């Protein structure tokens, strides 16, 4: 019987030599005449162990890592094909503590299947949600998603079912499903991992959305910095067309639905839904005024569902297992799971999918192992470059929407960026304004001008010039940006600025001494 050996083709794994490991493994298997086949998979999300390879055995996959090309001859000599003992042997994949403590719903298959194989996807429960959806009325699908408590995983946390119900109720000759895969937040990589490791889950979720609202055309907007994701997702779409999952009859029996892949041009603001729509239409990516909402007048002026990758990817599980099973995970109004991404100064960076409710400290210390530098955690930014900075005494905050909002923060896309006690928070505040100034689409004055004036004013504070007066000016400027900006880029930039000033005032007070020392 041919043994399957999984070697990740994920971008993160490839960056540390996974492609070279696969090439050397192929050579050595052929040389030894072994009956084995290499399957390029996604990543399990344990980045410090990459490249991590797995051997399929009757008892389940056995993991080894981190593996270098030079390790291959020794691994094969030690009985790699049979899961033999070796210093790099990690044991059964499912028993690795980092994975065993997770609740993987969305990422259950990632790293375990050939991402462009329909057969692999079906063998592990794929398309069950779509099959059930095909037997339901559109409103029943919408009600199931609503009952699950699923909220947008891209930042705002808006209830997915309400958005879908609005599009379902709209009358039009054409409706669209748009997936926002412009994953540009710092410390985030879940969308990329899913598109490279289990793209058919996303395809299934988008197809279910099409059935739910009466849309026949889907679009996915992937950032240009993700070439592997674009390639893998495109191949998965083509495989689904050949299998009859997409095309004239969804799943062979339903109405028409197909997906078009588009690559972004590198603008952070395209993560904002209306800017993304403008870009999809071939226009300059300027933010649109609302109303009208995209649900009523979206892509090409037609009713449009816009959700991000993780939102669509949660839907097949909800349809397959039922809304209640999904809603049993989580707490309060934050239901289900969220794939948190540990990055920055962290010992064990990677993906952690857990039900809402785990504390920020548990994510950083129990999973992440604390800082990579070994120094104390001083600040944590959750929610991307527009997220608030939390001090160490906020690590008891539960990772759920309401708990973060109560402390003037946001979960966003689930990216967690850790800083140790060497971080300069005045510089971080300056960076927030600088980032906004560079990435602004330029349509509204508070964002376009406010971010530039904000950077200049913070730089005066850092130089020690009229610190108290300039900090008051920053506060006033931030409130103007929050209240008057057209979109979240300008509206949320004050979050990291004001939180840095509030929680780390000493960094702004001692700025003159620090400059003098330099």
WOLIN-V950801 format. One record per helix or strand. SS is the DSSP state (alpha for helix, beta for strand). FROM is the first residue (numbers start at 1). TO is the last residue. Records with the same first field share a line. If there is no record, write none. Layout:
SS: FROM-TO / FROM-TO
This chain:
beta: 3-8 / 36-41 / 46-46 / 53-55 / 62-64 / 89-92 / 114-114 / 151-151 / 159-159 / 176-181 / 217-222 / 247-247 / 257-263 / 304-308 / 330-331 / 334-335 / 337-344 / 350-355 / 359-359 / 377-382 / 389-391 / 398-398 / 415-420
alpha: 11-15 / 18-32 / 47-49 / 69-77 / 80-82 / 93-95 / 97-100 / 118-123 / 128-134 / 138-148 / 160-169 / 190-197 / 199-213 / 227-242 / 250-252 / 268-271 / 273-280 / 299-301 / 309-321 / 323-327 / 360-367 / 384-386 / 392-394 / 401-406 / 425-439 / 445-462 / 467-484 / 488-503 / 505-509 / 511-517
